[in-house]
Amino acid sequence: MKILLLGKAGQIGQALRHALPTLGELASLGRDDADLRDQDALRRALAAHCPDVIVNAAAYTAVDQAETDRDTATQVNAQAVATLAQYARDARALLVHYSTDYVFDGDSARPYVETDAPHPLNAYGATKLAGESAVLANGCDALVFRCSWVYAPHGRNFPTSILRLARTRDRLDVVADQTGAPTSAALIARVTVQAIARHRQQPLQGGIYHLAADGATTWHAFAQYLVAGAAARGAALALAPERIRAIASKDYPAAAKRPHNSRLDTTRLSAALGLRLPAWTEEADRFLDQLSAHGEFT
């Protein structure tokens, strides 16, 4: 089986580079190899590799910047995805694509299921929804995974930012009225491999699946958990968990509005694959253990 991974340098992409080779021959491309802003270049890359499975981990993820750079976000998150879906349909390949909890407005009182009506609050969410719609309208063989609050040991994300600030700051303000499930890129990669393997043996029902760690927390409580966990693993920090102050979203101005409820119901995915998704705390502990093992706390 020939697998083509797009977005090899991103958080999910790097995790997939380690996980996907167990399934077959893997080719990994980054922006220099296939710029998703250039649809002709993307088509040439697809034709050159002739994949059986396309895994699209590439995305425009600068949520605030997308408010003023919507054209680029649309090129990457929607137009390129339509190009991938067209190729997958014509080549009878499987397309695996990742979307986001930001397709919802966060007004629901319960976790969102796949059939809930999307209503994005920001340009990023709107472009990701357009990408989803392009895949579904195309009718190709596709699995679309909506993920939430993604993080990894590398790159710019909430946990790495919190732990970096905790080294020098003795106080920090963090939003406490947004709820979701922090989900590691490693978990997403593991589940992706399992889903592709299962689909090749006995096809899953295509379409959208919610993929997130179990449970929920707030950004504020997540920050406290990270700082306490890092300190317990020997990190020299200026910040104590109790010195992280809970604030409202309105007191943390940002260009893009975020949903208050980002919880995703993962029942459909769990039933399809027969798996138990781990608690967000389990994945956070794995993340902290990995940082500790690599000497990040010494």
QUIZI-V453810 format. One record per residue. N is the residue number from 1. PHI is phi as a letter, one per 20 degrees, with the letter a starting at -180 (none if undefined). Layout:
N & PHI
N & PHI
This chain:
1 & none
2 & e
3 & d
4 & d
5 & d
6 & d
7 & n
8 & f
9 & e
10 & f
11 & f
12 & f
13 & g
14 & f
15 & f
16 & f
17 & g
18 & e
19 & e
20 & f
21 & g
22 & f
23 & e
24 & r
25 & f
26 & d
27 & d
28 & d
29 & c
30 & d
31 & f
32 & f
33 & e
34 & b
35 & f
36 & f
37 & e
38 & d
39 & f
40 & f
41 & f
42 & f
43 & f
44 & f
45 & f
46 & f
47 & f
48 & f
49 & d
50 & l
51 & f
52 & e
53 & c
54 & d
55 & d
56 & e
57 & e
58 & e
59 & a
60 & e
61 & d
62 & f
63 & g
64 & f
65 & f
66 & f
67 & f
68 & d
69 & c
70 & f
71 & f
72 & f
73 & g
74 & f
75 & g
76 & e
77 & e
78 & c
79 & f
80 & f
81 & f
82 & f
83 & f
84 & f
85 & f
86 & f
87 & f
88 & g
89 & f
90 & f
91 & e
92 & l
93 & d
94 & e
95 & d
96 & d
97 & c
98 & d
99 & c
100 & b
101 & f
102 & f
103 & f
104 & d
105 & e
106 & n
107 & e
108 & f
109 & e
110 & c
111 & f
112 & f
113 & d
114 & f
115 & e
116 & f
117 & f
118 & f
119 & b
120 & f
121 & e
122 & c
123 & f
124 & g
125 & g
126 & f
127 & f
128 & f
129 & f
130 & f
131 & f
132 & g
133 & f
134 & f
135 & f
136 & f
137 & f
138 & f
139 & n
140 & f
141 & f
142 & b
143 & c
144 & d
145 & d
146 & e
147 & d
148 & c
149 & l
150 & f
151 & b
152 & b
153 & f
154 & d
155 & n
156 & e
157 & b
158 & f
159 & f
160 & f
161 & f
162 & f
163 & f
164 & f
165 & f
166 & f
167 & f
168 & c
169 & d
170 & d
171 & b
172 & b
173 & d
174 & c
175 & f
176 & c
177 & d
178 & d
179 & c
180 & a
181 & d
182 & g
183 & c
184 & f
185 & f
186 & f
187 & f
188 & g
189 & f
190 & f
191 & f
192 & g
193 & f
194 & f
195 & f
196 & f
197 & f
198 & f
199 & f
200 & f
201 & e
202 & b
203 & g
204 & f
205 & f
206 & f
207 & o
208 & e
209 & c
210 & e
211 & c
212 & b
213 & f
214 & f
215 & n
216 & b
217 & b
218 & d
219 & g
220 & f
221 & f
222 & f
223 & f
224 & f
225 & f
226 & f
227 & f
228 & f
229 & f
230 & f
231 & f
232 & f
233 & e
234 & n
235 & f
236 & e
237 & d
238 & e
239 & d
240 & d
241 & g
242 & f
243 & e
244 & e
245 & e
246 & e
247 & c
248 & e
249 & g
250 & f
251 & e
252 & c
253 & f
254 & b
255 & f
256 & d
257 & f
258 & d
259 & f
260 & f
261 & d
262 & d
263 & f
264 & d
265 & f
266 & d
267 & g
268 & f
269 & f
270 & g
271 & f
272 & f
273 & d
274 & m
275 & c
276 & d
277 & f
278 & f
279 & f
280 & f
281 & f
282 & f
283 & f
284 & f
285 & f
286 & f
287 & f
288 & f
289 & f
290 & f
291 & f
292 & f
293 & f
294 & e
295 & m
296 & f
297 & d
298 & d
